[in-house]
Amino acid sequence: AISPPTEKTYPLVRLEKLGATVLFGAVSNTLKDWLRSRGGMKNEGEPVVLLPPDLFDTTTRRSFAAREFLVYFNAFVKLALFNPNAPRLKIIGTPEQLSAIKEYLRHTISGPDWPAGEYASFLPPEQRTFFKNVHEYFAPKRGGKVIPIEGYIETIPLTPSGTATVEIKDADGRVKGNFSVEKAKPTKGSKKIEYVITENTAGEHLRHVLEARYSHPEPLRYLIPNSIRKDIEAAKNSGFGFTAMGTSTGFDTAGDMTSFVLWLEGQGLWVDPSYEAIQYMQDLGWTDEDIPYILLTHIHQDHDGGVLERLLMGRKIKLLATRVVYEEFMKKLELRLQFLGHSFDRQAVRELVDWQELVPAGQDFHLKGLPSGREAVIQTWWNLHPIPTNGFNVSYGGFTYLQSGDIRYSPSFIDELEQKHVLTHEQADEQRYRYFDAEGHPRFSYAHLEGGGLPIHTELDTWAKLPQEVRDIIGIYHVPDKSVQEKYASVLHKVQMFESRVFVPSDQTLREQYARAILLGNALLEGRSEDFKEVF
C-alpha cells in the first residue's frame, strides 16, 4: 500500500497547440509523477523545464533542479538521443545555471574526461585506461562518434531582463511554432513571482500565466505494516542484517529507487540512499545516530540523490567511497551548489563530509567502533559501467554479504570485451571470477545482484541460469517487480520493499538461544538415569 495522494499540484502551463508543457522546476519524483499523470502532470507532449531563480527552497529543504532522470528518460527510453529529429530535453535558465548544469550532467553521464590527468597522482595508467576503454564502449554514439552533452539537452538562456524564446518542432523536425517566456513585474507589495508564457502558432498568440511556487508534490511513500516493522527491528538489532529501502529503478512508477541499509550491531551503513528512502527515516523513527555511515557506489541520481539532499539539509555524513567516486561526488556537489545560487556557504557544506577511503582490489577497510569491539571488513572493486562504479562485500562474524552494484555482467560479455581489447586478460579474469571461482562456487554467503537489463545493466537471464543452490542465496534488485514476475518468478527471488533479514544474530540473541538450550537440556535430563545423562 502507498500513502494517500497529495492534493498539491505541479506549477506548470500546458501548451495545447504546441504539444508541450512548461514546468517550473523539477524535484526528485517529477519523472515518476509525470508518468503517473499525478499532480496535474500528463505523460503527453514535450516537457520543458524552466529553472526557478532559487533552485533550493530553504522552507521545504528540497532541491528544484532534479532534471537527471528527465534527461535519461527522454534520451534512453524515448530514444531521442538516437533520432536527430527528436526533441532534446529543453531547459530554460540563466547562463550561469545552464553552464553549471551542463558540466554537472557531463559528469553524471560520462564521468571524468579520461585519461583524466588530474587523477594521475593516485590512479595508475592502467586503471585510467580501464575507465577510458569501458566508458568509450558504453558511450552512446552517432556516426561512430560519442554524443556530447548537447545531444541530450537543449539549453535556452534567459536574457538579463528575464526573457527567452523557445522553438518547438514535430517528430519530423518541422517547426510547429514557438513560445516566449517573460518574467512578470510583481504587483506592489506582492512577493508572488509569475511568468507570462505566450504560445505562438500560425498567427495565434495565446497568453498563459505560470505561477512560480515551491510546492511540488512530495514523493508517494509506501506504508509500513506493523508485521514488517517487526522484521525491520529484528534486522536492526541483529549482529548483521539488512533492510531494503527501495529495490527498483528511477523509471518504475510502482517501486522506489534502490537503497539498502546494512545493520551491524544496531549501527546502519546506508548504501546509496535515495531522496525517497530518506523520507522513510521519519516514518521508522530513525535518527542520523542510527545510521552513522553512508556507502556510495557511484554518482547517478538514483544512487547519490539522498546523499546530496542530506548535505543540503546541513546534516553531517561519514562517507565511505573509493577515491574516484569521492572526487566525482565532490565535483557534483560543488556544481550543485554553484547552480543552486549563492545562499550556501560552499566550504561549510563540503566540511559536512567526513570521507573514509575504500581501496578497490587493495587493502581491506576495517569498520571499527562497533559496540561489541568487533569489526566488519569491507572489500570493493570496479564494475563494468559507463562511469566509475563499485561493487562491494561486507564480512562480519564469518558471514560475507555481497552487493553487485550497477554492472553489466555475463561471462560471454566479458569474453567479448577481452576479444575487442577493451579489457586486458587480467582485467577480464577479475570480472569473470568476481562472484564465483573457476569451479562456479560462490564467493559469498548471501548476495544482492542487480538485474536492470541491457545495455548498461545485467540481464535477468544471466542470474536465472545459475544453479538452484546458488539462486537460493541471492536476491535480485534494481529492477521492477513486474519484470521478474513476468518470466522469472519461479526461479529468482526479487527483493521486496522493506524486506529485512538477519544474517548473524546479535550477542544478546545468541545468549538467549544458549540459555534456552541449557533449560531444554536440563528438562530432558530430569529424572533420567546416570547412564542416560552420560550419553546425553
Protein Blocks (a to p, Z undefined) as FASTA:
>chain_A
ZZdddfbdcdddddfknopacdehjafklmmmmmnopghiacedjddddddfblcdfklo
pafkbfklmmmmmmmmnommmmmkbccddddddfklmmmmmmmmmmmmnopadehlmlmm
mpcfklmmmmmmmmmmmpcceehiacdfklmpccddddfkopacdddddfkopafbdcdd
ddddddehiabdcddddddeehiacddddddddfbccdddddddfklmmmmmmmmmmmbd
cddfbjbdfklmkbccddddddeehiacdehiafklmmmmmmnopafklmmbccdfbjcf
klmmmmmmmmmnopacdddddfklmmmmmmmmmmmmmmnojkbcfklmmmmpccddddeh
iacdddehianlpacdddddddddfbdcddddddeehiacddebjadddfklmmmmmmno
macfklmmmmmmmmbcfkopacbfbdcddfebpakbccfklmmmpcfklmmmcccehiaf
klmmmmmmmmpccddehiacdfbdcfklmmmmmmmmmmmmmmmmgopafklmmmZZ
